Amino acid sequence: TEVDENMFMIPGVAVARNLRVEVDVAPGAGNDTWTITLRDDAASSTLTCTIDEAATNCTDTSNAPVMTAGSKLAILATSNAEGAPADPTAAAAMTVSFCLGQ
């Protein structure tokens, strides 16, 4: 689920890195994983991590996509569960952090 009202625009060129996501409730046993991705102008960037089954956090410290001036950034949270997947943003309180720098 991508929430447009949480988008923000960056004023200059920046590198995004060190994504960390924490949730208060794990996705659950079985085949459910949640993937959290930094979006750049509605396109997925390489800064992404996955919370699997019993986990309550994930990180991406290896990818560092470059964002152009004026980019509108947002967070996309998706579930890979089959059938009726839980919406990660409705199923858990989620804290997302990442660094923007040069």
N, C-alpha and C positions, 0 to 999 in steps of 0.2 A: 504494500500500500504506500503510495507516494502522496504526501500531503502538501498541496501547493502553498498553503498559507505559511508553511515553515521554510519556504525557499528564501534565500538571501543572495544578494549580488555582491561580488567582490570588486573593489575599485581598480585593482591593478593585477598584473601577472603574478601568480603564486603557485607554489608547489604544495600539494596536499599530501600529508603523510601521517603515520602513527594513528590509524583508526583503532578505537577501542569502544566496544559496546558491552553494556551490562544490562541484564533483565532481572526482574524480581521473581519470575517464574520460568522454569525451564520449559522448552517446547514439549517434552513428554516422550515416553518410551515408544518404540516402534520406528516408523519411517519418517517422522517429522523432523525437519531441520529448518531453521530460519536463516536466510541470507540477507545481510545488510550491506548496501552499496551506496557509495557517494555518487550522486548524479550531477552531471555538468550540462546545463542547458537541455535537460530532459533525456540525456544519453548516459548510460552507465559508464562510470570510469573504472579503472583497474583497482581502485581502493575499495576492497570488499572483504568481508569475513563471514563465517558461518557458525551459528550456534547449533550444536547437535544434541539431540535427545535430553540428557540429564544436565548438560552444561548450562551455565548462566552468564557466560561471557565469551567474547572472541576478540582477536586482534589481527591487524594487518600492519606489520612493520617493514615489509619488504617492497611494497609498491609505492610509487611517488609520482602520480600523474600531474602534469602541468596544466593549470587553469588559466585561461586568457582573461584579460581585463574585461569586466562587464559580464562575466559568466554568472549565471544564476544556479546556485548550488542547492541541492535537496538530498534527503536521505530516502532510499527505497528499501522497505523491509518486505520480504516475500517468504512464503512457506512452500515447501515442496511436497507436502502431504497430499496423498491421493484422496479422491472423494470430496469431502467438505473440509478443506484445510482451515486451521485457525488463523485468523488475521493476527500476525504478531503484534501489531500496534494496539489491538483490542484485548489480546490475551495476556499481555504483560506490560508493566511499566518499563520503559526502555530509556537508558541514558547513553547518548552517543557523543563521543569526542574525537577530534582530529586536529592536527596542527596545520596552519597555513603559513608558509614562509617562502623564502627565495632560494 
